[in-house]
Amino acid sequence: MGASMLTATIAYPAERTEPPNFDRGRQLLEQIEDPTLFNFGDPQIELELLLTGLDGEADLVGEDGAVLIEYARRAGFAIIGNLEKALDSRETTFLTAAYYRIYISGGLSTGGSPTDATSAIWNAYKLPEIVLVAMGFAPDHELPLSRANGSGNHTPLTDTDVVDAIALGLGTSPDWPGEHTLAWIADTIGKVRSHPGGRDPREYQDEFTEKHAVDPLDDSFLAMYVGEVTGEVDGDPHLSAGHRDVPVTGEAPS
């Protein structure tokens, strides 16, 4: 039987010296009256997994299909408690990127969650977004968080820079080896950047230059990721697309 690698992540600002404010999240839960703010996919099943001591015949969902707020709150308290334990457990590690501490748990699985911490982090996103924010977490850290590129050589690279570099490398290449893996990367990038496939590589570079007001060939970091094909102008592989106006006759520019 095959196994898959499953991971769960949640982001917290790296510059904060205090830990996530779980008590603030619990206090906010007490004030929430709208059950639609919770993000349950299949409320009946998910609540039964999160809550203990339930009557097997208990109606957890109202006639309108919405979770009853009493049970939604109880599930929210359970989620916060499990998350607090998970982030302090040996099942969770973290890395710092784009000024965020990204908590990570996971492992190999044949169907279920590889660790309790993985489930706890996944479940955190079932909380209302305002509760996640109140505790200090980024509601969706997978979106670009910041852009340091072009700010100077001493500015740390961010996840956004890396996404830009990968997108530029794929977008300015005529073909991709390792088709399935690179297609997945391209589709992922396409969620936050222009999809790098299906166009002339030089058009992709021109679009990038116009959008970000920076010629990647003039940037020490991004230039490393520009495909060689973008440097081919009129059959001369030594001329870069960023210097198309330079005379090629050997005469000095007027």
Secondary structure, 3 states (H helix, E strand, C coil): CCCEEEEEEEEEECCCCCCCCHHHHHHHHHHCCCHHHCCCCCHHHHHHHHCCCCCCCCCCECCCCCECHHHHHHHHHHHHHHHHHHHCCCCCEEEEECCEEEEEEEEEECCCCCCHHHHHHHHHCCCCHHHHHHHCCECCCCCCCCCCCCCCCCCCCCHHHHHHHHHHHHHCCCCCCCHHHHHHHHHHHCCCCCCCCCCCHHHHHHHHHHHHCCCHHHCCCHHHHCCHHHHCECCECCCCHHHCCCCCCCCCCC
